[in-house]
């Protein structure tokens, strides 16, 4: 009898009407099902299910698939009646951080009352969480429930899958309600734009010019300005390989195009843009192309393209982001955009652009007599115009700069002619006592260069030359002074003089740790540290900047908050005890590899942005003595870069001295922000002087905040000695290889 009933049920189902295509899709999305999941359950192709939900020309299931599909829709309709989605649901309340691997959230929709309650819960939790900046908390959410938005003829807003953890929702600004960016892909013949928060838009554009038009008129992409006088971020489109093919662009560049960094001017797509009256910036159509029309008043018409298959996302900084599926790539770039800014190019370019976005060079003046406002200098910024290349102090510019054009061709500038503030690359042979220990333990300073920028007073304008000046530690500049008399065997630590083994310490005044031999140019933090160690300084001359300020503070705060919020998402909180911190750092990248990519990109933004302050010529037929393009930027400031590096190196040396004075332990090797010590145990806790859970004041402290340290790696003392013997390099810098023990690029220990 049961078989007869089953047959009757199947017969009824085969003739019963199915919901409209829009309702079929709504039910699937409401339950959090992907097309792939439904297709697998019904044993059909993914495209088949997509066709059943097509609003333009839906197909109808047949045979046993129709019966099963009807049953699925019936069950889903019981769970999600149509009335439950008349209001747009709000995202559920989420904690600002989590301490484990993210799991999918319970799939549900919220009524208006529930949404209000959820928002109140989120606000309460944000006020109670002090370890992660409140501004970054919304982007640190676990996987939110799927949501739908009212449909329109220009977009398909239903999410294909639940947004992964850490995906920021669209901005509150209605102009940019779909977020800062979209990843454009082609699926089943349709062009789709994957936005942040799991949103997917239909893209009707058939050509690249129409894609740009659609982005500006209908996509509602972009990001509000970071500063009052600044500019809103232009929408960013990331083109997948399928999208490149759809719009007539090559999937990869030829060798000639790669070296040029752009497509040739005669490419058919560029001709399409020209016919549509779109323009390209001077860098042309490359991995980070900008397509625009001249602004009319305050209205900008500009779209930026990112093309991963053209190496727009450098694997050194973005890992495998370029290989991610569209939704996951939108999540990675969306988190970065919400916490740092919409990418403007490489991480280095974005780091520099972030400085300008936070401190725009101009702002609107007060209304004049006619009620008009004018552009004027924004106090505290680097100004509208670059410093005249010929007004730079000769000691601050790199070789080949126009101000040095009268030097003989093969002249090599020494310390008395050139400011040389760089990070440490120093090592020494181990002592007999250190060789009896078992381990070499490396510790690494978190966001060291960002910490060096925090609170640093830097020059904002041109330098003034002064002869025989009295040194002022609060005045940024470059000082010619002899520091060869500073003896590290006897220095001041705080108010007390202490005796140290100076032969086991690097000099704080040179990157190689060698004691200076006479007068040399130094940035203000370096000279100030000589005074701090208890020694008199008498500058011979100086280039100082009386117009100065803490220009990098906002930049540091933004990047610090981005770093801490993302690390908190990965389970590494700022308030962990030392042992818990080390445990949390162990394998943190595997908890969410996509957020680990964001961490890497944030750190690269710091280093790259500072490096761009002294950008060198990049081909273009440049010859020594001629100006190059970067010199025309107000943000070409090698003196600021030198000051940050100087302060970073001094901060590290100060900790090393305090550690040596308290413990009698000295570093074996230093590379930039990594320091290696010999110890009896494999953990940093085996040599860091913690007492009752408290670190040495002013010394090394374990933690995730910028300036604190984490475990870089541990190798055996025997490994270190064997490597140095193998390459006949008694001063090989072991800090370079301490992370995994793999030794490469050795050249006689240098």
GURO-916225 format. One record per residue: z, y, x negated of N, C-alpha, C, O in turn. Coordinates in steps of 0.1 Angstrom, whole numbers, plus 5000, padded with zeros to 4 digits. Example, Ala and Ser with C-alpha at 12.3 -4.5 7.8 and 13.67 -1.06 7.14 Angstrom:
<finus>
507849434868507849554877507849674868508549674858507149784872507149894863507950004871508050114866
</finus>
This chain:
<finus>
500049884992500050005000500050134991499350224995500850124980500850244971499550284966499150394964498750174963497350204957496550274967495750364964496650234981495950304991496350444992495450534994497650474991498150614992497550694980497150814982497550634968497050704957495550734959495050844955494850644964493350664967493150774977492250864975494050784987493950894997494251024991493551124993495251034983495651154976494451204967494151324967493851114960492751144951491551204959490951294955491351134971490251184980490451324985489551404985491751344989492051484994491951584983491351694985492451554971492351644960490951674956490651784952490051574957488651604953487951694962486951754958488451724974487851814983488651944986488152044991489951944981490752054984490352184976489952164964490352304982489952424974490952454963492152424964490452504952491252544941491452694941490652764947492452744935492652884934491552954927490752894920491453084929490353164922490653154907491753134902489653184899489753174885490853264879491553224870491053384885492053474880493453404882494353414873493653344894494953274896495153154888496253124883494053084885494252964876494753014862495652954856494153124857494553174844495953224845496753204835496253294856497653354857498753244856499753264850498453134863499453024863499552964850500652924845498452944843498552884829499352974820500252924813499053104820499653194811501153204814501953214805501453204827502853224832503753104826504953124823503152984825503952874820503852854805504452764799503052954799503052944784502152844779502352794768501052804786500152694782498952764775498452864780498452704765497252744759496052664764496252564770494852714762493652644767493652504760493252404766494052504747493952374740494952274746494652154747496152314750497152224756496652174769496752054772496052254778495552204790494352114788494252004795493452144779492352064776492751924771492251824775493751924762494251794757494851704768494651584768495651774777496251694788495251634798495451524803494151714800493151664810492051584803491051534810492051574790491051504782489651564784488651494786489651694783488351764784488251864772489251874764487051924770486952024759487652154763487752184774488052224752488652354754487752454762488152524771486452444758485452534765485352504780485052594788485652374784485552344798486652414806486352464816487852414800488952474807488752624808488952694818488252684797487852824796486852864807486952964813485952774809484952794820485552794834485152874842486552704836487252704849487952834852488152874864488352904841489053034843488253154842488753264843486953144839486053254837485953334849485653284860486253464848486153554860484753604863484453654874483853584853482453624855481653514862480853544872481753394857480953284862481753154861481453074852482753134869483553024868482852894872482052884880483252784865482752654868483852574875484952614875483452464882484352394890484552254884483552184880485852204883486052074878485551964888485451994900485251854882484751744891485451614887486051604877485351514896485851384894487351384892488051464897487851284884489251274882489951404875491051424877489051474867489651594861490051694872491051764871489251704883489551804893490851764900491751854903491051634902492351584908493551624900494551684905493451594887494551634878494751784876495851824876493651854876493752004875494352064887495152154886493952014899494552054911496052034912496852114916496451914907497851884907498651974897499752024901498052004886498652094876498852234883499952294882497752284889497852414895498852424906499552524908498952314914499952304925501352314920502152384925501652244909502952244904503352384898504452434899502352444891502552574885502752674896503552764894502052664907502152764918503552754924504152854929504152634924505552624929506552694920507452754925506252684907507152754897506952904897507852974895505652944898505353084897504553134909503353154907505153154920504453214931503853344928504453414920502853384935502153504932502953624933502753724926503953624942504853744944505653774932506153884931505853674923506853694912506253774901506953814892504953814902504353884891503654014896502754074890504154064908503654184913504054304904503354404903505154294898505654394888505354344874505454224871504954434865504754394851506154354845507054434845506254234840507554184835507854254821506954284813509154274819509554334806509954214797510154104801509954244784510254144774511754114775512554204779512153994773513553954774514354014763513854054753515654024765516554084755516653984744516653864746516654034732516653954720517654004710517854134710518253924702519053984691518254044680517054004679518854134672518054194662517754104650516854134643518554004648518353914637518553774641519153744652518153674633518453534635518753474622518353534611519453364622519853304609519153164607519553094598518253134615517653004613516153014616515653124618515452894617514052894620513852934634514452874643512853024637512653064651512152954659511352874655512552944672512152844681511452924693511753034696510552854700509952914712510952954722511952884724510753074728511753114738511453044751510352994753512353044760512152984773511153074781511253194781510153004786509053074793509553114807509953034815509453244809509853294822509253434824508953504814509253484837508953614840510153684845511053614850510153814844511353894848511053984860510054044860512053984869511954084880512354224874512754234863512154324882512454464878513954474874514354534864514854414882516254414880516654334867517454384859515954224865516254144853515754214841516454214831514654284842514154364831515154474827515354494815515654544837516654644834517854594827518454644817518354474832519554414826519254364812520054384803518054314810517654274796517554384787518054374775517054504791516954624783518354664779518654704767519354664788520654704785521354614775522054654766521054484776521654384767521054414753521754404743519754444752519154464739519754594733520054594721519954694741520554824735521954794730522354844720522754714738524154684734524154614721524954644712523254514719523254434707522754514695523254494684521854604698521354694687522454784682522554804670523354834691524454924686525454844679526254904671525554714680526554634673526054574660526854514653524754594657524154534645523954634635523054724636524754644624524654744614523854704602523554794594523654584600522954534588521454554588520854554578520854574600519454604601519254734608519854764618518354824603518154954609517754934624516954854627518355024632518055004647516555034650516054974659515955124642514555154645513655034643512655024649514054934634513254824632513554704640512854604640514654714648515154594655514154544665514054414666513454624673512454564683511454474677511054384683511054504664510054414658510654294652509854204647511954274653512554154647512854054658513753964656512154054669512553964680512053824678511053804672512853724683512353594684511153584694510853694700510553474696509353464704509653514718510553454725509053614723509253664736508453574746507553504743508953584759508253514769506853574771506653694768505953494776504553544778504553644790505353634799503753744788503653844799502153864802501253834794501953924814500553964817500554104821501654164824499454164821499354304825498254324835497354234836498254424843497154444852495754434846495554494835494854364852493554344846492754464849492954544858491654484841490754594843489354534840489254424835488354614842487054574839486754584824485754524819487654654816487354674802488154584793487954584781489154514798489954424789490454304796490654304808490754204789491454084794492754084787492854034776493854124794495154144787495954014786497054024779495653904792496553794792496653734778495653724771497853704773498153644760497653504760497953424769496953464749496453324748497653234744497653114748498653294737499853214734500953304732500853424731502153254733503353334732503353404718503053344708503753524718503853604705504853544696505953514701504553514684505553454674506653554672506553674675507653494666508853574662508453694653507553674645509053804655508853924646507553994650507254094643506953964662505754044666506254164673506854154684505854284669506254404676505454414689504254374690506054464699505354494712504554624710504654694701503654644720502854764720503754884720504854884725503155004715503955124714504255174728503655144737505355264728505655324741504755444744504755484755504055494734503155604736501955544745501255454740501655594757500655544765499255544758498355464762499055634749497755644742497555514734496455474731498655454729498555344720499355224726499955154718499155204739499955094745499654954740500454864742498454934734498154804730498354784715497954684709499154874709499554854695498654924685497754994689498954914672498254994662496954924658496154994652496754794661495554734655495154614663495954574672494054554660493554434667492754354657492054414648492754224658491954134650490854094659491054024670489554124656488454094664487853964660487453944648487653874670487153744667486153704678486153774689485453594676484453544686484853404690485053324681485053384703485553254708484753214720484753284730484153094719483353044730482253154735482053164746481753214725480653314727481153454732480353544734482553464733483053594738483753664726484453604718483653794726484353874716485653914721485853974732486753874713488153904718488853984707488553974695489754064711490554144702491954104704492654124714492554044693493953994694494854114689494754154677495654154698496554264695497954214692498254094693498854304689500254264686500954224700500454264710501954144699502654104711501953994718502353964730500953934713500253824719499153874729498553784736498853994730497854054739496454024734496254034722495553984743494153954739493254034749493454034761492354114743491554204751490054154750489654104740489354164761487954134761487254254755487554374757486254224746485454334739484054324744483354234741483654424752482254424757481154474747479954454750481654524735480654584726479654484720480054374716478354524720477354434715476954474701476254394694477354584696476954634683478154704676479154734683478054724663479254794657479454934662480554974664478355014663478655154669479355144683480255224686478955054691479555044704480954994703481855024712481254904693482654864691483554974687484654984692483055064679483755184675484055274687485155324690483055294696483155364708484255304717485055374722484155174719485055104728486555124722487455144730486655114709487955124703488655254706489855264710487855364705488355494707488555534722489455614725487755474731487755524745488555424754489155474763488655294750489155204760490255114754491155064761490255094741491154984735492655034735493554944735492855164735494255214735495055164722496155114723494355174711494955134698495255254690494555354691496255244682496655344673498155354671498855264676498655444664500155454661500555604660499855684654501655634667502055774667502455824652502755734644502355944650502656004637504055974632504955954641504255964619505655934614506356064612507656064610505756184612506356304610505756414619504556404623506556504623506156604633504856674629503956674638504656724617503456794614502356694610501156744607502556564610501556474605500556434616500356504626499756334613498656294621498956154627499556064620498456124639498555984644497655894636496655934630498155774635497355674627496155634635496155614647495055624628493755574634493855424637494555354630493155384648493155244651492555164640491555204633493055044638492554954628492054824634492654764642490754794631490154664635489954574623489454614613490454454625490254354614489154254619489354194630488154244611486954164615487054024609487054014597487053924617486953784612485553754608484653834610485353634602484053604598483053584610481953624609483653534621482753514633482353654638481253674643483353754638482953884642481953954633481154024638482053924620481053984611479653934615478754014615479553804617478253754621477753814634476553844635478653824644478253884656477654024655476754054662478254104646477854244645476954264633476754374629476354154628475254174618475754204604474954264596476954174601477454204588477554074580477753964586477454074566477553954558479053904558479953984558479153774558480453714558481153734544482353754543480353734534480853764520479853864513478753874517480353934504479554034496478853964485479353864479477654004481477053954469477754004457478654094458477453954446478153994433477954144431478854214427476754184433476354334431477154414441477754524437477254374454477954454464479454454461480154554463479954334456481454324453481754424442482854494442480954434431481254524420481154664425481854754420480154694434480054834439481154864449481454984451481754764455482754784465482254824478483054874486481054794481480454844494479054784496478454724487478654794509477254754512476254864508476654974507475054824505474054924501473755024513473954984525473455144510473155244520472155204530472155244541471155124526470055084534470354964544469454924551471654914544471954804552471654834567471954954571471254744575470854774589472054814597471854904606473254774595474354814603474754954599475055034608474554994587474855134583473755224590474155334594472555184591471555254598471855274613471655374618472455164619472855174633473955284634473855364644474855284625475955384626475355524624475755624632474455544615473855674613473055724626473155834630472355624632471555664644472555704655472255784664473755644656474755674666475555794662476555824668475255864651475855984646477355954641478256034642477555834636478855804629478655824615477555804609479755854608479755874593480755784586481655734593480455764574481355684565481955774555481355874550483155744550483855814539483055794526482155704526483455854516482755844503482855704497481955664490483855624501483855494495482955394502482855284499482255444513481155374519481655254528482855254532480855164531481155044539481654934530480854844526482954934528483554824520484554754527484654754539485454684520486554604526487454684535487954634545487654814532488454904540487555024544487755134539486655004554485755114557486355204568487155154576486055324567486455424577485255484583484355544577485155474597484055524604484455644613485455624620483855754612484355874619483255974623482155964619483656064632482856184634483756304631484956294633483156414627484056524623484956564635484556564646486156594632487156634642486756764649486256854643487056764662486856884670488256924674488856864683488757034668490057084671491056984666490956944654492056944674493056844669492656704673493456614669491556684679491056544683490356484671489356534666490856364667490256284657489456174663489856114674488356144657487456024662487255944649486255964642488155844647488055774634488655634637489655614643487955534632488355394633488255334619487255354612489255254615489255194602489055044604489554984613488254984595487954844595488554774583488654834572489154654585489654574575488854444575488854374586488254404564487454284564488054184554487754194542488854084558489553994549488653914540488953894529487453874546486553784538485953864527485253804518486053994527485554084516486754114506486554204498487754044507488954064499489754184502490254254493489754224514490554344518492054314517492754404513492454194519493854154518494054074505493853954505494354144495494554084482495553974482496653994487495253854478496153744478497353764470498353694472497353844460498553874452499653944460500853924457499254014470500154084478500254034493501354044499499153984498499153934512499153784513498953724524499153714502499253564502497953514509496853554507498253424519497153364526496853424540496353364549497253554541497153624554495653624558495453604570494753644549493353644553492753514559491753514565493553404557493053274562493753244575493453134581494653324580495353294592494453304605493553384604494853234615494153254628494353394633495253464629493453444642493553584646494853624652495353734648495453544660496753584666497853604656498653694656497853504646498953514636498653624626499653694621497353654623497053764614497453904621497953994615497253914634497654034642499154044641499654154640499853934641501253944641501753994627502554084626501153944616501553984603501354134601502154204596500054174604499754314602500454404611500754514608500754354623501454434633502954454629503454574631503554354624504954374619504954474607505854564607504054464598503954554587503654694592504254794588502754714602502454844607503654904614503855024613504354824622505454884629506654924620507355014623506754854609507854884600507554974588508355044583506254974584505855054573504955164578505355274581503655124580502655214587501455124589501255024582500455174597499255104598498555104584498355204578498154984579497554984566496355074565495555084574496255144554495155244551494255194540493355264536494455074536493755024524494654914518495354844525494554904505495454814497496854854499497154964504497754764495499154804496499454924488500355014491498754944476498955064468498555184475499255284475497355184481496855294489497855334500498155444503498255224507499155254519500555314514501055394521501055264502502255324497502155464494503055544497500955514489500755654486500555734499501055844501499755674509499555734521500855754529501055854537501755664527503055674534503855794530504555864538503755824517504455944512503856074519504656154523502556074520501956194527502256194542502456304548502256074548502556074563503956114566504156174576504856094557506256134559506456284555507356344560505656334546505756474541504356534541503856554530503856564553502456624553502456754545503456824545501356784538501256904530501357034537501757134532500857034550500857154558501557134571501657024576501857244577502357244591501857374598501357464591502057384611501557494619502557614617503757584619502057724615502957844613503457894627503057844637504357984627504758054639503558134645502758174637503458154658502358224663502258364657503258434656501058414655500858554650500758644662501158614673500358764659500358864670499458834681499658874692498458754678497458714688497858574695497158524703499058524691499458394696498858274689499058164694498158294678497458184671498358124660499158204654498358004658499057934647498057904636496857884638498557904624497757884612498457774603499657754604497557714595498057604586498757674574498157764568499957624571500657684560501457564553501557454558501857594541502557494533503757434539504557514544503957314539505157244545506157234534505957154524507257304535508257304524508757154522509057084531508957124509509356984505508256884503508556774499507056934506505856844504505256874490505656964483504256794487503556814474502456924475501756944465502356984486501357094487500057054492499656934492499257144496497957124501496957094490496057014492497057164479496057154468496657084456497857094453495857014449496256944437496557044426496057154426497357004416497557084404496257094396495656994395495957214391494757224383494857134372495757134364493757044370493856944359494157014345494656944337493757134343493957194330495357264329495657314318496157254339497457304339498557204337499757224337498057074334499056974332499656974318498857004309500956954316501556934303500856824295500656714301500356854283499656744276500456614274499856504274501756634273502656514271502656424284502956304282502356474296502556394308501256324312501356234321500156354307498856294312498456174303498856164292497756084310497255964302496055994293495456104295495755914284494655924275493355944283493155884293492556034278491256054285491256174295490256204300492456234297492556344307491856464301491856484289491356554310490556664305491356764296490856824287492756764298493556854290493556804275493956884267493156684273493156624259491756614253491556554243490856684259489456664255489156714241488156674235490056804236489856854222490356764211490156784199491156654215491656564205490456484199489456454205490656444186489656364180489456234187490456184193488356174186487956054194488955934193489355874203489355904181490255794178491655824176492455744170492055944180493455984178494355904187494155894199495455854182496455784189497755864190498355894180498155904202499255984204500555904202500655794208501455954195502755894193503855944202503556024211505055894201506155934210506356084211506856134221506056154200506256304200505156374207505256494209504156304211503056374219502856324233502156384241503456204236503156144249504456094255505256024249504656124268505756074276505355924279504355894286506255834275506055694277507255634284508055564277507355644297508455584304507855464312507055484321508255354307507755224313508855134315509955154310508655024323509654924325509954834313509054834304511054774313511454684301510554564299510054504309510254534287509654414282510354384269509754414258511554324269512354304257512954164257513354104267513054114245513753984243514253974229513854054220515253884227515853874214516153724211516253644221516253684199516653544196518153514202518953604202518353394206519753364211520653344199520253294188521953374201522953354191523353214191523053134200524053174180524553034179525452994191525352884197526353094195527253064207526453044219526752964228525353124221524553114233523752974233523552924244523452934222522752804221523552684225523052574228524952704224525852594228525952584243526552484249525552694251525652684265524452604271523552564263524552574283523552474289522352544296521252484297522552664302521552714311521152854307521952934302519952894311519453024311519253064326518453004333519953174330519953204344519353344346519753444339518253354354517653484356518053544369518153484380518353674369518653754381517653864382517253924372517353894395516253994397516854104406517454074416516554224403516954344411516054354423514854374421516654354435515854374447515254514448515954614446513954524450513354654453513754754442514154864445513754714430514254794419513654934418514455034417512354944419511755074418511955164430511955284430512155094442512455174454513855234452514155344455514755154447516155204444516155314434516955404435515255304424515155414415514655544421514955654415513855534432513355654438514355714447514255834451515355644452516355684461517255804456517855784446517155914462517956024458517556094445518256184440516356064440515856124428515256254430514456274440515656354422515156494423513856494415513856474403512756524421511456534414510856664416511156744425509956704407509256824408508256824419507556724422508056944425507156954436505957044433504957044440505957114422504857194418504557184403504957084397503957294398503557294384504757314375505757364379504557264362505657274352505557404344504557464343506757444340506957564331507357514317508257434316506757574307507057534293508157624288508257744290509157554282510357624277510657574262510557454260510957664253511257624239512757624238513457704243513257524231514757504228515557524240516557604240515357454251516157474263517457404262517657304255518457454270519657374272519357274282518757294293519757144280519357034289520157054302521357074302519457034313520057034326519656904333518556884337520656814335520356684341519856694356519456594361520056814362519556824376518156884377517556894388517556914365516256984365515156884361515156834350514256844371513256744367512256804357511956914358511856714348510856754338510756654327511256544328510056704316509856614304510456694293510156814291511156624284511956684274511656624260511656494259511356704250511156654237512456664230512956774227513056544226514456544221514556424212513956314214515456434202515656324193516956244198518056304198516756124202517856034206518155924197518855824200517655934185517855824175519355814171519655714165520155914173521555914169522455834179523555814175521955804190522755724200522955584195522055514193524255554193524655424188525255334199526355374204524555234203525055144213526255064210526854994218526655064197527854994193529155064198530255004199529055194201530155264206529655364217529055464214529955334230529455424240530555444250531555374251530355544259531255574269530855494282529755494286531855424287531655354300532655424310533855404309532155504319533055594327533655694318532955774312534955704317535655804308536155734295536755814287535955604293536555534282535455504272534355464276535755514259534855474248535055324246536255274246534055244245534155104243533255054231532255124228533754954225532954894213532154774218532654684225530854774215529954674219529154624207529154684196528554504208527654454198526254514201525454454208525954634195524754704198523454624194522454644199523654524185522454444180521954354191520854304191522854324201522454234212521954314225521754254235521954444224521554524235520154594232519854634221519354604243518054684241518454834241519354874248517654914234517755064236517355094250516455044255518155194256517655234269516555334269516055374280516155374257515155484256513755444254512855524254513455314251512155264249511855134257512855054259510655114262510354994270510554864262510954764268510254864250510454744241511854734236512154634229512754824240514154814236514454854221515454824216513454914215513554944201514255084200514055174208515155104190515755224188514755334184513955314174514755454190513855554186514055604172515155594167512955654166513055684152513055844150513155884138512855914160512756064159512556124172512756054183512156244173511856314185510856244194509856194188511056244207510056174216510256244230511256304232509256234238509256284251509956184261509656064261510856244269511556154279511656234292511656354292511656154303511956214316513456244317514256194310513756334327515156374328516156264329517256274322515956154337517056054338517355994325518455954322516355974316516655914303517556004294518455954288517256124294518056224286519456234292520456244284519556234305520856244311521656124308522956134307521056004306521855884303522355894289523455844287521655954280522155974266523456054267524456024260523456154275524656234277525856154283526956154279525456074293526455984300527055884290528255854291526355844280526855744270527755814260528455754252527855954261528856024253528156094241528956134232526856114241526256174229525556314233525056324244525556404223524956534226523456524225522956454216522856604233521356614233520956754231521556844237519956784222519456914220517956914220517256894210517356934232515856934233515257044224515757154222514057004219513257094211512457184220512257304218511857124230511057194240511057104253511456994253510457164263510457094276509457154285509057274284508957074294508157114306509057084318509256964321509457194325510457174336509857224349508957304349510357174360509857214373510957274381511857204386510957404383511957474390511857454405512857454413510657424410510457384424510557234425509657164421511657194431511957044431512657004444513157094452512756874446513456824458513456674458512856614449514056614468514156474469513056424478513256374489511856434473510656414480510556264485509956234495511056174477510856024479511955964488511855844491512856044493513955984501513455924513513855804516512655994521512155934534511255814531511355714539510555814521509655704517510555584513510255464518511555604506512455494502513155434515513255314517513655524523514355474535513455394544513855294550512155434546511255364554510955224549511055124556510755214536510455084530511754994528511654874530512855054526514154984526514354914539514654804540514254994550514454944563513554834567513954734573512254854563511254744565511654614558511554504564512054634546512454514538513654444544513654324545514754524547515954464552515754394566516254284568514954464574514754404588513954274587514354184594513054264578512254144577513054034570512853914575513854064560514653964554515653914564516053794564516254004573517153964583516553864593517153764597515253894596514553794604514453664598514353554605514353654585514253534577515653474574515753374567516653524580518053464579518853524567519853464564518353624561519053684549519653814553518853914553520853824557521553944562522154024551522453964540522254154553522754244542524254224540524754274530524954164549526454154548526954014544528153984546526053934539526553794535527353794523527253874514528353704522529153674511528253624499527253564502528653634487527753594476527253444477526053424475528153354480527653214481526753194493525753124492527053254504526253244516524853314513523853264518524853424506523653494502522753404494521553394497523253334484522453244476521953134484520753094482522753084493522252974502521153014511520152944514521353144517520353194526518953224519517953204525519053264506517853294499517053164495515853174492517753054495517152924491516152884501516552834512514852894498513852854507513652944519513052894530513953074518513853164529512353174534512153204546511453164525510053184528509553084538508653104546510052954537509552844545510052864559509452794568511052944562511552964576510553024585510452994597509753114579508653184586507653234576507853354572506753154572505753194561505053324565504753404555504853354577504153484581504953604578504453704573506253594581507153704578507353714563507653824558507353604556507453604541506253684535506453754525505053674542503953754537504253904539503953984530504953944550505254084552506254134541506054244536507154054537508154084526507354114514507554214507506454024510505654044498504854174499504754244489504254204510503454324512504254454511503854544505505554444516506354564515506754594501506754704496507054484493507454504479506254554471506354644462505054504474503854554467503554694471502954764463503954734483503654874487504554974478504055084475505754934475506555014466505955024453505755144448505654914446505154924432503754984432503455064423502854944442501555004442501555154445500755224439502355194454502355334457502855424445502255524443503855374438504255444426503155444415502955544408502455334414501355324404500255414407499655474398499955444420498955534424499255674420498255754420500455704418500855844414500155884400500055994397499755774392499055804380497755724379497555654369497055724390495755644391494855684380494555804377494255584373493355614362491855604368491655574379490855644360489455644364489055504368489555404362488255494378487855364384486255354383485555354393485755354370484355344369483655474372484055584368482655464381481855584386481355664375481155784376480955604363480355674352481255764345480755854338482555754346483555844340483455834325483255724319483655944318483755944303485056024299485456114306485655984288486956054284486756204283485756244278487756274288487656424287487156484300487256604302486556394309486056444322487056414333487856324332487156504343488056474354487556354362486356324362488456284369488156174378488656204392489456304394488256134402488456164416489956184419490256274426490756094414492156094418492856234414493856264420492356304404492956424400492956534410493756624410492056514420491956624431493056604442493056684451493856494441494856474451496156544448496556544436496856604457498156654455499156544450500156574444498856424454499756314451499356244437499856134435498556304430498356254416499456324407499356434403500556244406501756304399502356204389503356134393501756194377502356104367503756134363504456044359504156264365505556294362506556234371507656194367506156224384507056154394507156004391508255944391506055944388506055804384506955784372507755684372506755864362507555854350509055864353509955784348509455954362510855984365511455854372512555824370510655794382511155684389511355564380512355494380510355544371510455424361511655454352512455364349511755574347512955614338514255574345515155514339514355624357515655604364515955454367517055404367514855384370514955234373515455164360516355074361514855194349515255134336516655174333517455084328517055294335518455344331519455274341520455234336519155264354520055194363520355054358521455004359519254984353519454844349520254844336521154764335520054934327520754934314522254964317523154914310522555054326523955094329524654964334525854944330524054884342524654764347524854664335525954594335523954654327524054564315525154604306525954514301525354734304526454784295527754754301528654714295527954784314529154754321529554604321530654564319528454524323528654384323529154334309530054254308528554384298528854354285530254394281531054324275530654514285531954574282533054484289534154474284532754434301533754364309533854214305534954154305532654154302532654004300532253964286532553854282531754054278531254014264529953944265529553884254529253934276527953874277526853974276526954084281525753924269524654014266523353944271523253824271522354024276521153964281520353904269520353954258519653794272518753734263517353784264516553794254516953824276515553874278515653964291516353944300514754064291514554154302513054174304512354214295512654164317511254194320511254274333511554224344510954404332510954494343512354484350513254544346512454414362513654414369514354274369515254254377513954194360514554054358515354054345514854094334516554004346517453994334517853844332518253784342517853794320518153654318519453654309519553714299520453574313521653544306521853394303521353314311522453364292522853224289524253204296525153284296524353084303525553054310525852904310524952824307527052864313527452724314527052664327526952534327526752734337526352684350524952734354524452834348524352674364522952714368522952824378521852874381524052874383524052974393524453114387525253124378523953224393524453354389525953364390526553444383526653294400528053304401528753244389529953254387528053174380528653114368528853214357529453184347528253334359528453434348528753574354529153664346528453604367528753734372530253734375530853644381530953844371532353854372532953884386533453994388532853794395533353824409534853784408535253684403535653864415537153844416537453854431537353964437537953754437538253754451537053794460537253864469535853754455534653784463534153924460533153964466534854004451534354144448533754144434534254094425532654214433531954224420532554334411533354414415532154334399532454434389531954574394530754584396532754674396532254804400531254854391531454864379530054894396528954944388528154844381527154874374528554714382527854604375526854534385526454594395526454414382525554344390526354284403527454234402525654294414526254244426525154174434524054224436525454054439524553974446524454034461525454064467523154044465522954094479521454124480520754124471521154154493519754174496519354324496518154354496520354414496520054554495519254594483519554534472518454704483517754744471518754784461519754854464518554744448519454774437520454654435520954654424520654574445521454454442520554344437519354354436521154224433520454124426520353994434521253964442519353914431519253784437518953684425518653734414519053554428518753454418517253444416516553414425516753464404515353454401514953314397513853264401515753244389515453114385516353064374517053154367516452934372517352884361516552774353515852694359516652784340516052674331517152644321518152714320516952534314517952494304517752574291516652624288518852584283518752654270517752574261517052634253517752444262516852364255515452394258514552394249515152414271513752464275513352584267512252594262514352684267513952814261513752804246512752864241514552724239514352704225513052624222512352654212512852524230511652444228510352524230509352514222510352614240509152694243508952794231507852814227510052854226509852954215509452884202508652934195509952754200509552684188508052644190507252644180507652594202506352544204505252654201504252634195505552784205504652894203504952974191504353084188505952924183506353004171506653144174506153244168507453174185507653304189509153314192509653294204509953344182511453354184511953454194513053454199511053554197511453664206510553654219510253764225509953544222509253524234510053564246511253524247509453644255510253694266510353584277509453564285511553524277511753414286511853454301511753374310512153584303512253634316510953624324510853614336509853624316508553614322508353474329507553464338509053374324508753234328509953164335509953044338511053244337512353174341512253124355513053034359511353174363511253144377510952994379511752924386509952944373509552804375509352724362509052604362509552794351509552724338508152704332507952654321507052754340505752734335505352844326505452964329504952814314504652914303503152924302502452834299502653054304501253084302501153214295502053294293499953244290499553374284500453404273500953524272500753314264501553344252500653384241499753314237501053494234500253544223501253584212501553704211501653484204502653514194503853594198504353674191504253554210505553614215505453744221506453814225504153794223504053934228503353924242503154024249
</finus>
